[in-house]
């Protein structure tokens, strides 16, 4: 089970909480002392910026697999979310060492980008989303990742230690397979179910989506079971194959419009359907896929800003998560959003 820290940042005492959580996450990721210090510095800067410039927000801290397999071992992912006024001049804010906060360590967002393994930021008048990943490797190594990339964010209900949702992505030859699993209920037992699905994906990622789901069913029988969605992109044939069992959501952005991809009723590990329909669609230039658990409101509205869709997939996922809920309509379950994008040059934050 992967530990997740969801920390509200509305006063200065929370900056320390963010730093301590980041150091614990770095230990779990087996980062050395230097990279742990880097992660703590970036997290502190992001938390300070939330207070100084956005009137508060939240930081979600977790471990993610390295995109593209550039380096062995997980990375610490820091996701900063706010509903503040946005950054007026992103280019200036991203200059190395630039800061306007007296409480800041003086690092600035530009320095955070330079010392992180990956960093991306999306800011509008609706607020700012920033994602930093700090692994044992360098930014140059992560930049070597293939053009097709996946990213996601996972938030537990009530800021619990573990989320019952999970996502993962594996490569096998020309196939890139994205999975999202929602363990029944929430808490540790739900996390065990979704974690089992992720582990099985890593053993069966070479198989087509329906076969992956069939193989997961007996593996999940000792658990509560889970709703699971599997999307597989063949980068040679440019075809996307999708199959899902249970209550998960999927939307494909292609040719300038969003399309629903429907999962089949059932529960992997408990009530598996006799047949698993597979949807096959062409993957065009600029296509983007969003998978999500039922923690998102049923009628969430996909993003309509084409610039957002060119950012790091984790930034897109975080923006979807932030904009789909509000204080008036809080989430009532663990929530996970995973995004697959291919063919976009990942935008640098100073070009936003």
N, C-alpha and C positions, 0 to 999 in steps of 0.2 A: 504494500500500500504506500502511495506517495503522499508525503506530508504537504499540506498547503497552508500558507499563512495569509489571511485576508485581514488587513489592518486598516481601520479607519484612521485618517490623519486629520484631526481638527484642532489639535493644540500641540505645543512644543514637546510635551512628554511622550507623544507617540513617535517622535523622531528616533528616540532611543529604542523603542520597541521594534521599529523597522530595522535598525542596525543590528540588534541582537538576533532577530529572526533571520536576517540575511547571513549572519555569521554561522548560525545553526544550519541553514540550508547549504552553505558552502562546505561545512564539515560533512554533511550527508553526500554531497557531490564529490567529495575527496579532492577539493581544490587545495593547492599548497598555500602557505601563509601569505605569499605575495598576492595571488589571485583572490584570496579571501579578503584581503585589505582593499583590493580594487572593488570587489562587489560591495563591501560595506560603504566605501566612499560614494559609489554611484547611487546606492539606495538612500544614503543620507541626503545627497543632493536632490534627488527626486522628491523625497519627503519634505524637505525644506521649501522647495519650489511650490509644492501644493499649498503650504501655509501662506507663503509670501505672495503668490501671484494668483491663486485660484480660490482662496478662502477655504481651503481644505479639499479633501478627496479621499482616495483609498489607494493602497498599494497591495497588490496580490503577488505573493512570492511562492515560487515552486521550482521543481526540477523538470527539465525537458531533455529529450534526446537531442543530440547535436544534429542539425539539418545537414543532409547529404553525407553524414558519416565522416565528416572531415577529421574529427578527433574522437578518440575513444573516451567514453565516460559522459555523464550528463553535464548539463550546464545549469546554472542558477538563472531563472528568468524572473525579472522584475517588471511588473506591469503597473504603471501609474495612470489612474483614471480620475478625471474631474469634470465638473460642469461649470468651470470658470469662464472668464471672458475670452479665453484663447490668447495666443501669443501674437502680438501685432506684427512684429518683424521677426519671422523665423530665421531668416538668413543671419541677422545680427545676433540672435540668441544662440545660434549654433557656432559662433566663432569661439575658438579655443580660449578658455579663460574668461569669457564674457559672463558677468553676473551683476545683477542690480540689487541683490539681497544682502543686507548687513549680516544676517544670520548664516549665510552660505559659507561653506568651507573655501570658497573661491574657485572651485573646480569648474563650475558652469557646465551647460549642456554639451558644448563643444568638446570639452575634456572628457566628459562621460562617454561621448561617442568614440573618441580616440582610444580610450583604455578598455572599452567593452569589446567582447568578441563580436557582438552585433548590437546595433542601436538604431532605432527608427522612431520617428515622432510625427504625429498627425494632429494639427491644431486648426480649429475653426472657432467661430463665435459660440458654438455649442459646447466648447471645452477642448481639452487636450488629452490625447492618449500617447503615452511614451512606453516603449518596450526596450529593455536592455537584457542581453544575455551575456553572462560571464562564465566562460569555461576555462579549462586549463590551456586551451590554444589561443591563438591571436585572431584579430579581426581578419587578417589576410587569409587565414586558413578557412574561416567560415565563408568568406567571399568566393572560395573555390567551389562552393556547393552548386549543383546543377541548376539550370534555369527553372525547373519545376520544383516548387518548394511547398512545404506544409507548415502550419503553425496553429497554435491554439491557446486557449486560456480556460482554466477549470476553477470554479469557485464553490466551496462547500456551503451548505445551508447553515445559517446561524453562526458563521465563522468557526465551524467545527474543525478539528485537526485534519480530518480526512474527508475527501469527497467521494461519493458513491459513483460518480461519473469518471470517465477516463477517455483519452484519445491517444492514438499512436499512428505512426506512418513507417512503412518499410518499403525497401526497394528490392526487386528481384529481376535482373536483366532489364528489359524495357518496361517492366510493370512497376508502377508506383501505387501502393495501396494505403488508403487512409481509412482508419477505423474510429468509430465513436461508440462507446458502450455506456449504458446507464443501468447500473445495478439496481434491483428492485429496492424501494425504500431509500434510506440514506444511512450514513454512519459507516462503522467499520465493516459490517457484514456486506453492505452494498459495495463498498470499496474492494472487498475480497472478490466479489463476482466480476466487477469490471476489470480488476487487475488480472484475473485469470483469463479473461478475453484478450487482453493485451498480450499476455505471455503466449497464448495460443497463436495469435497473429504472427508473432515472430518465428514460430515454427511452421506456419502454413502460408506465409505471404507469397509463395510461388504459385499458389493455387488460384483458380477463378473465385469470384466473390461468393457464389452459392456453395461451393465446396468448402470454403473457409468457414462459413456459417454452420454447415453440416458437421464439420470437424469440431467446432466449438461446443456444440450441443452436449455431447457426453462429458467434455471437460468441465462444463459449468453445472452438471447435475449435482455435485456435492455442495454447491453454493445456492444462494437465493435465486439465481438466474438473472438475466439482464436483457434489456432491449439493445440490439446491436445493429449498426449500419456499417456497411462496407462499400467503399467506392474505389474502383481500380482504374487507373489511367494507363493505357498502353501508349507510351511516348512515340513509338514507331508508327502505329496505325492511326494515332490520334483519335482513339475511341475511348469513351468512358463507359464502364459497366458498373451499375449500382444495384445493390440488393440490401434489404433491411428486414429485420424481424422485430416487431415491437414498436413502442411509441417513441420514435426518434423523428427528427425533422431533417430535411435536405432540400436545398435550393441551389439551382445552377443558374449562374449568370452567363448568358451567351447571346451573341448578336444583339446586345443592348437591352435585353429583357431578362426577367427572372422567371424560372420555371420550377414548379414543385416536383420532387421525386418522392414517391409514396412507398413506405415500408409496408410489409405484410403483417397482419395481426399475429401475435404469438409471443412466446418468451423463450429465448435461447437458454437451455438447461432445464426447462420445465414443460412448456407447451409448444413444441416445435411443429410448424406446419408441414403438411404432407409434401407440398411443393413450395419452392422459394422463387418467385418471379424475379427475373433479372431485366433491368432496363438498360438499353444500350443507346448511347447518344454520341454524335460527333463532338469532338473537342476542338473548338475553333480558336483562332488567335484571340487572346483577351478573355477567354473563358475563366470562370472562377467558381468554385464549389464551396458551399457552406453546409456543414453538418452541425446539428445541435441537439441537445437533450431537451426533455420537456420542461426544464427549468425556465426556458424562455416563454414569455406569454404566447398563447396560441396564434395571436394575430400580430406578431411583431412585423415591423415594416423593414424590408431590406434597405441598405444604404443606397442613396440616389446620387452620391457624389462620385463621379468617375475617377477623380484623383485619389480617393481613398483606396479604390480597388487596385491601385498600382503600388501600394505600400507593402511592407513585410506582412505575410499572412497572419502573424500573431497580432499585429496592429489592427488589421481588419476584424479579426475575431474579437479583440477587446472592445473595439468601437461598437460592434453589433451587441455585445453583452451590455455595455454601458447604456446604449440608447434604447434598448428593448425594455428596460425597467425604470421605475422612478419611485420616489418616496410614497406616492399615492398608490402605486401598484408594485409592491415589493415581490421579489421571487419567493416561492414557497417550496423550493426543492433545490438540491444541488444543481448547478448549471455548468454546462460545458459547451464551448463553441470551437470547432476546428475548421480550418480553411485550407483549401488546396488551390494553388495558383500556378500557372505555367505560361511562359511566353512574355510576361511583363519584365522589363528591367525593374528591379526593386529600387524605388525612389529613395534618394538621399534626403534626409530631413531638411537640409538647407535648400532643396529645390522645390519644396512644397508650396 
